[in-house]
Amino acid sequence: MSFTGIDAITFGVADIGEAQRFLDDWGTTPISAADDRLAYQTRDGGEVFVRKRGDADLPAAIEAGNTVVQVVWGAEDQASLDATIVRFQAAGIVPRLDADGTAWVNDPNGLSVGLRVSRRRKLAVAPTLPNGPGVPNRIDARSPVYERAEPVKIGHVVLFAADFEAMCDFYTRLMGFTVSDQYPGFGMFLRCKLRGEHHNLFVVNRAGKPGVNHVAFTVSDVHEVIGGGIAMSKKGWKTEIGPGRHPISSAYFWYFHNPLCAPLEYYADDDFCTEAWQAQSFVRAPELFAEWAIAGGIDGTTRRQTLARDDSGRGHP
């Protein structure tokens, strides 16, 4: 019994028009639009909602500015959802139930957290396999060049914890998430399922100051990370960092500034964990955030590193 991942996320923003422009470029599918709200979907049916910041019927934001105001986690089935609700009740927390069966609680940060039976579709994705010496996975076929990304799902959210121990306890003991890896006392990588992607949630210690570090969208493979990132650069969206690769989780990434919240990330090829996965403890260090990364992004027109200069004389300007 477990959760399957993030079913829906809601952003509170100042500028609905800019949010709409970003999400159209980001590759999510528009469902509806109005002056004060937007609805989009990922390829698997994950819901992305945008609302006018400070609307009376929205929960209070946990930080100033554009940010995430709600996260809905999808349970595997009704039995999993019921078991989670019972755990909350046993801890003295009584979830508020919507007419559609979604249960609502606040995490220790004060973030509005929804729990429901997942409405996302199971999606079979065919990432491009690499060829290696003596191991031709891709035969008589070229690797693709993506003109844009189409995110498969909302992969993970990273939260700054005002009370780190309380947040870790909430998501492990009450939500039932599993620890994949950690920076002791500073950060904890959590996955919804015992058998699943390396993390759906990363909790980062920032005492007394709750917030959102970033929200990440899964794409098919590293080629889509690059193609999607170049397409966003071509549209004028500014890179925060990327492309690059995380040694913890193994994922390829590209982060962008945006009008929704803290940076949004494209990522692919993260570790898949089972009961046999050995969680490790790491010491914080820049090289553990990125094995390698391009600081300025890639220019959408030249498809070369922004501000990079090549003096090798080998014809690769």
Secondary structure, 3 states (H helix, E strand, C coil): CCEEEEEEEEEEECCHHHHHHHHHHHCCEEEEEECCEEEEECCCCCEEEEEECCCCCCCCCCCCCCEEEEEEEEECCHHHHHHHHHHHHHCCCCCEECCCCCEEEECCCCCEEEEEECCCCCCCCCCCCCEECCEECCCCCCCCCCCCCCCCEEEEEEEEECCHHHHHHHHHHHCCCEEEEEECCCEEEEECCCCEECCCEEEEECCCCCEEEEEEEECCCHHHHHHHHHHHHHCCCCEEEEEEECCCCCCEEEEECCCCCCCEEEEECCCEECCCCCCEECCCCHHHHCCEECCCCECCCCCCECCCCCCCCCCCC
